[in-house]
Amino acid sequence: MQQFSLTSRSEKHFPPAPMLHLPVDPAAPANANPAALRDFLAQCQALAAAVGRSRLVSITLEVPALDPLAVLESIFESGERHFYAERPAENFAIAGAEAVLSFSASGETRFADSRRFIDETLADAIGVGDQAAAFSGPHFFTAYSFFNDTEPGEPFESAGIFIPRWQVARVGDRTTAVANFLVAPDSPLDALVEKVWRAHQKFTRFEYNVAGSGGGSSGGLCGTGDSPVPHDPHGRDAHATQSAHAAPGELQTRERAALASASSTYRAAVTRALELIADGDFQKIVLARAKDIRAAEALHPLRVLNGLRQRFGDCYSFSLANGRGQSFIGASPERLLRVRDGRLLTEALAGSARRGATASEDAALGGELLRNEKDLREHRHVLDSIVRRLAPLGLQLSFSEKPGLRRLANVQHLHTPVEAALPPTVRLLDALARLHPTPAVGGTPREAAIARIRELEDFPRGLYAGAIGWIDSRGGGEFFVGLRTALLEGDRARLYAGAGIVAGSSPEKELAETELKFQAMQTALLGET
Ligand SMILES: C=C(O[C@@H]1C=C(C(=O)O)C=C[C@H]1O)C(=O)O
């Protein structure tokens, strides 16, 4: 794997140089053999020699139907990076693993630096295969933490990007496989041919590994019974621990005390935020909690994910592994941004209520939410911010004046989709840099609220409420917000949930809302709670 450094060999090219495509059909019988592959790679090597540096080569192939999650689970190794995202209601899933090229950045320039890395990588990339196929070509799997900077020792960088060695994606009933590799002017050609040919064979006749996919479980309760002291991946005291060796609902006394104290810490933070709102420091702030739990055995991120994708069909079920044994998983309801065919899609999602047990209770709760002045105000802050932040880019946004409802298995939200044509001069990352973090997860005014989040929360957010997604070689891509999530390491999980606070919010109700939001992940990790 190569780590990219910003050497600025090319000045900012605008618009970016398109990726070079060679007119070779890798699926044609004449090409699908090692000798033809060798010729092709020799050609790539000549192109690498011409510029005096390695070139990223990306081969796209349509393959027989595959489930990308099953492929990733079959090949899963905890020492490798991976990215997985699926939204069943939109009928797509994408998986990628093993970094061929990676990049990280931090601070306020992280979006601009990422853009430069992507442009420079694509300027040197060579692609073959069906470019019209969905998810063809190299993809930049990307994660931005909530804050511009992360704290030392956090498992994910403040901006982390990788291009996977292999990628499998499904849209409807079509599956594409992409192999990416670097060809250096002096790469040993035979070894390269062998490696790429093996990958080709593997994905055209993929066999799932049903028995041993890495051990661990998607849940189960802890049986070790000793210390409920949380393992804290960030080296701080955790908010609350649910060491789940007790049956759900039967918390030990110490655990109950820890949960009660976490609850009162949260209520106190909300009360303080309400004072700051009354003082005019800001109008909205989103305050979150972290909850640490422990399972009976190692938690396998992809097995947990299988439960999430089944229960939350209209969310992004995702897993991001850092290759050092930690993964960040979730079922996020919130699209931050999608860019496709010159159109940008984003949304305001804020204002929450529980689901009802019956159709009439559910409809009544939804109706109340749609009329609730406090929730509508909370929602409006997000919509206004999206409009304010995107307007300077010259976007003409269209959205409806009144929000609708997004109904998830455990909770319902006020929802307003926002759409615009993207001017050719505006890039996905320009829009993302302006949108993130929206007041759905930060606050308004942005800077004043965000500064207080660090003060009022006593755990690092990391990727919680961050921006996670991918960018393709044509400038399209999709990002969602890191919500309804957990950070997994071995048998430990840290769950995150927050709620928007505005004048009129009640500490008790906000606490209940975070419990509701924890539920999705807690159930996926430990079974019914
Ligand atoms: C902050 C979270 O969710 C966000 C906050 C919401 C709210 O305050 O009503 C609703 C949806 C999300 O935008 C979370 O899930 O942790």
The ligand as a MOL file (V3000), in Angstrom:
LIG
                    3D

  0  0  0     0  0            999 V3000
M  V30 BEGIN CTAB
M  V30 COUNTS 16 16 0 0 0
M  V30 BEGIN ATOM
M  V30 1 C -28.0630 13.3820 16.3260 0
M  V30 2 C -28.7570 12.3260 15.8900 0
M  V30 3 O -29.7810 12.4330 14.9780 0
M  V30 4 C -30.0850 13.6630 14.3510 0
M  V30 5 C -30.9470 14.5020 15.1830 0
M  V30 6 C -32.3200 14.4650 15.0900 0
M  V30 7 C -33.1780 15.2370 16.0500 0
M  V30 8 O -32.6260 15.9240 16.9210 0
M  V30 9 O -34.4270 15.1580 15.9820 0
M  V30 10 C -32.9310 13.7170 14.0680 0
M  V30 11 C -32.1890 13.1090 13.1090 0
M  V30 12 C -30.7490 13.3260 13.0220 0
M  V30 13 O -30.4800 14.3950 12.1800 0
M  V30 14 C -28.4110 10.9390 16.3200 0
M  V30 15 O -29.0470 10.0000 15.8210 0
M  V30 16 O -27.4840 10.7750 17.1210 0
M  V30 END ATOM
M  V30 BEGIN BOND
M  V30 1 2 1 2
M  V30 2 1 2 3
M  V30 3 1 2 14
M  V30 4 1 3 4
M  V30 5 1 4 5
M  V30 6 1 4 12
M  V30 7 2 5 6
M  V30 8 1 6 7
M  V30 9 1 6 10
M  V30 10 2 7 8
M  V30 11 1 7 9
M  V30 12 2 10 11
M  V30 13 1 11 12
M  V30 14 1 12 13
M  V30 15 2 14 15
M  V30 16 1 14 16
M  V30 END BOND
M  V30 END CTAB
M  END
